[in-house]
Amino acid sequence: MTAASAAGYGKQTAGDESEHLPGLSMHFIYESAPARVVFFAGALSQLPAEVERLGRRALILSTPGHRQLADDVARSLGARSAGVFAGAMMHVPIQTAQAGRLAARDLKADCLVAIGGGSTTGLAKAIALELELPILAVPTTYAGSELTAIWGLTENSRKRTGVDPRVRPKTVLYDPELTAGLPFALSLTSAINAVAHCVEALYAQQANPALAAIAEEGIRLIAASLPILALKGVDPTARERLLCGAWLGGIALDGGGGALHHKLCHTLGGSFNLPHAETHTVVLPHALAYNAPAVPEAIARIGRALESNAPAGALYDLIAKLGGPTSLRELGMRAEDLEPAVELALQNPYYNPRPITRDGVRALLQAAFEGRRPTAT
């Protein structure tokens, strides 16, 4: 840079259009978290070598439905397997976490392998929170929690969350082949959950240019791949791109954090036992519409990724067109639960770019309950 150009650096001159450039505030703190990521079709074959980097006795975690896969993994590890605990459950009930911790102690495990979706990763985090064991995550859905230091536990119908670097998996092994048998309905809601991570990272408290680029690409990959998968039924390239989008969503969530959308979903899931990914799918378009007036730069990025000038409506339309859930009522929520949900959501609120009001949250949840197509207000 010359002295002359340096003298004028940052100043607006005649014809300078810099004030119109889209972007995020240049006031932020960004801390990049270390993680080892192994990503390719067939990557599960690398599991023994990756476990060897972390410990000598790995406890394999799964849900009951993934027990066979967990047993296969244990056999592949041979002497490095301490055993299998196939008791992971949605929203990580405290009793399940305590049972997992007891199993890890009794089996003298020195590391954890979580193979499955967000419920299994959540259980691994709950164990690591107390026992400080390193985690190797093997996702079979698009949850994205395998990239974060965010943990959650449900006790007495209340879900509490926190952030602790001890629970962030040390290694994540992404094998698109493990998602090949995932039913489309679950693929859709799991992937929209990943979109939610990307969306909120664009206007979360720690939003920054690096995360913005990552989040926009994550939304684009997922939105472009879901219709292809719906049309073809089996498409390895679409599966690969969905998993890549989920990875980007995990990075975005870990670096940026959540806002009103995640608070609402944690409330609805933990207190009313609504299914996790499906709840994210229903709530996201409405939460996005609520925040839209306060976040024009984020809306521009989301709109580019979705190829729409009205991204909240476009997201709702994508979900509806692909057969996903669009109302809380169809997930099993009762009308009489709306008022208690509002009260719970207003307690210990997360950061949000638009002020959170009782009337605003009530209207948002009513629209989500009925399944109305959202519009920005």
N, C-alpha and C positions, 0 to 999 in steps of 0.2 A: 504494500500500500504506500503510495507516495505521500509526502508531507501535505500536499494540497488536498488529496482525497481524505487523508486522515483528519484534516481540520474540519471537513464538512461531514464526517461520519456521524450518522444518527440525526442529522438535521434535515428538515424537509425543505426542498427548494421548489421553485416554480415547476409545475408539471410532475412533481413527485407523487406517485400513486401509492406510496407505502402505507398510508393510513387505511387503505382499502384492502390490504393483504389479509386473507383469512389466517387464523392461527390462534394459539392459546396464549394466555398470559405468560410473560417471561419471568414471572416470580414463582419459583417452585424449588422443592428439594427432591432429588431423585437418588435413591439408593438401589443399585442393581444387586440382586441376590444371586449368589453362586448356585449353580445347579448343573449336574451332568445329565444331558439328554441324549438318549440313543433312539433314533427314529428311522426305521425302515421296515418294509414287509419281511416278516420272518425274524424280527429282532428278538423274539422270545428265546431263540436258540442261544442268545448271549447271556441269558439270565445267570447261569452258574458262574461265569467269569465276573459278572457285575456284582453278584453277592459276595464273591471272594474279596472284592475291594472294600467291603463294609464290615464283614464279620465272619465268624466261624460257625454260628448256630442261628439260622434264620427261622423265625416263626412265620408261617404262611397264613395270611388272613384272607377271608372271603365271606360272602353271604352264603346261606344254605344252598341257594340255587347254583352257586359256582363251586360247590364242594368237589365235584369231579375234576374240574380244572385245577383247583388247589392241590388235590392229591397228585395229579400228574406233575405239577410243578415240584412238589415235595420229592417225588421219585427222581426227577431230573437232577435235583440237588444232592441226592445221596446223603452222605454223612453230614453235609452242611445244613440239612433240614432238621430243625428242632421239633417239628410237628406242625399240625394244622389246627387253626381255630376258625371254624366256619360259622360264626355267630353274628356277623356284622348285620346291623339293622338301620333303616332309614332314621335320620335325625340323631343318631348316636345316643340312645338312652343311657343314662348313667350306670344302670345295672349291667348293660352290655360292656361298657368301658371297664367297669370293675372286674368283670369276668375275664376280659381280654388281658388285663394287667396281671391278674392272678395266673393265667395260663403262661404268660411270658416269664413270670418269675419261676413257676414250678418247672418249666421246661428249660430253664437257664438259657433263654434266648439272648443273643447279643445284637440282633438286628431284626427288622421286620420286612416282610415282603407283602405288600397290599395288592392283590390282584382282583380287579373288579371296577365298580363305579365309585361315585362319591361317598356312598355309605361305608365302603370298605376303607377308602382313604381316610375318611373321618374317624373310623375306629383306630386305625394306625396312629393317627395324630393324638387321639385321646390317650393311648398307651404311652406314646413318646412324651407327652406332656408331663407325665409323672415319672417314667422310668428313663427318659432321655436316651432311647434307643434310635439309631439311624434307620431311616425308612427308604426302601426301594419300592417305588410305585409302578404298577403295570396296569394302566387304564384300559378298560374294555368298553367305556362309554366316552362321552365328550364333556365330562363334568368340569375339568379344568382345575379342580381343587388340589391336584397333585403338584401344582406349581406354587402354591401359596403357603404362608405361615399362619393362615387363619384356621382356628379350630372352633368346634361347636359341640355342645353337650346339652341334652334335654333332661330336665329333672322336674318333677311335679308340674308337668304340662307347660314348662317354660324353657325356651331355648336360649341359652346364653352363649355368646361367642367372644373370642379374644384373638389376639395376635401374639405369637411367640416363635422366635426363630428356631427353637428346638423341634418344632413339629413340621418344619418344611422338609419334604423328602430330599435326600441327598442325591438320589438318582431317579430318573424317570425313563422307563423303557416303553416307547411307543411302537406298537406293532399293529398296523392297520388290519392285518389278517384276523386279529382278535375281535374286531368289530364287524366282521363279515356276516355273522349270524344274528346281529342285533336287529330285532323287528323294526320296521320302518317307523311305527308309531313312537317307539322309544327313542329311535335315532333322531326323530324330529324334535321331540321335547328336550332331549339331552343337548342337542345342538343349539336350540334356542336359549337354553341355559347358558351356553358358552357365549352366545351373542349378548346376553345380559351383562356378562363380565366386560365385554368390549364396550358396550354402550355406556355403562356407568364409569368406566375408566376415563372416558372422554370428558366428563365433567365432575369427577371425584375431587376430593380435597387436594390430592397430590397429582392432579393431571399435569402433563407436560408434553412437549413435542415428540419425544421418543415413544411414549406410550400411545399418543394419538395416532402415530403412523402404524404402530403395531395393531391397535384396536380396529382401525379402519380396514386394514387388510384382513383381519380375522373375520369381521362382518362380511366383507366381500366374498371371501372363500366359502363361508358357510351358506350365505344366501344364494350363491351361484350353484352350489353342489347339491343342495337338498332337492330341488326340482328334478335334477338329473337322476338322482337315486330313486325318487318316487316314480319316475317314468320307466327306468330300466330294471329296477328291482335289485339287480346285482351289478355293481360298477366299482371295481377296485380303485380307479382313479378318484372317483367321487368320495369314497371312503377315506382315501389318503388325504384328500384336501380338507374334508371335514375334521379329521383328527389334527391336521396342521392348524386349522382355524381354532380348534379347542385349545391347542397348545398356546397359541397367541393370546387367546382369551384368558388363560391362566396367568400368563405373564402380566397382562394388563390389569387383572384384578389384584394380583400381588403387589404391583407397583403403585396402583392408583387408589385401591380401596373401593368400597361400595357407597351407595347413597340410599335414597328413599326406597327404591325398588328392592334392594337386598334386605332392608329393614322389614318391609312388608312381607316378603317371602319367608323370612326367618320367623316372623310372628305367626303367619298362617300355617306354616309347617310345624313349628314346635308346639304351638298351643291348640291347634285344631287338627293336627295330624294329616294335613293335606299332602299329597305326593309332591316331592321336591321339584323335579324337573317340570312337571305339568303346571305347578303353581307359578314358576318362573315364566312359563310360556303364556299363561293367561294374563299375568300382571304386567309384563314388560311393556306392551304397547301403551297401556294406560299411564304407567309411571313416566314413560318417555313423553307422552303428550302433556302431562302435568308440568314437567321440567322444561319443555321446549321453549317457552317464552324467555327463559333466563339463560339459555345456552345456544345462541345462534351459530357459533363456530362448530360446536359439536353436532348440531342438527345438519349443518352443511356437509360435514364428513360422513355422517350416517346416511344422509341422502345420496351422496355419491356412491357409497357402497351398495345401497339398495336400488340405485338408479331411480330415485323418486324425489320430488320436491316436498313431499309430505310423508316423512319416514315412519311416523307412528301408525298412520293408516296403512302404509305399504307393508309394514311388519305384520299387522293384524291380517291383512289380506293374504299374505304369504302363508301364514299359519292356517287360516281358514281354507284356503285353496288346497293345501296339502293334507287336510283332514285332522289337524291338531285341535286341542281343546281351546275354546274361546271364552268360557265362562267359569267362574268359581262354583256356580251351582252344579255344573256337570261333574265337578271334582268331589262333590259331596258336602260342600259347605251349606249351612242352613242360613236363612234370612235372619234369624234371631241371633246369629253369631256375629253379624256385622258390627253392631255397636260395641260389644266387648273387644272385637279385633281393632277397632279404631282406638279405643282407650289404651290397649296394649302397645299399639304402634307408636303412640305419642310418648310413651315412656322411654327414657334413655335414647332419644332419637339419634340417628347417624347424621353426619354432615350431609347437607343437601344444598344445591345451588339456588333453589327457589325456596323461600320461607315455607315451612310446613305448618299448615293450619288444620284445625279440627274439621272444619267444613270441607276443606280441600281433600283431605284424606278420606272423609266420609263419601264424598262424591266420587272419588277415584275408585274406592272399593265397591260402591253401588254399581258403577258402570262395569267393573270387572265381574261382579257377581251376575249381572244380567247378560254380559257378553256383548254389549253395545260396541260398535266400531268407534274407536276414539278419534277425537279431533283435538288439535292443540288449542289451548285457551290463553 
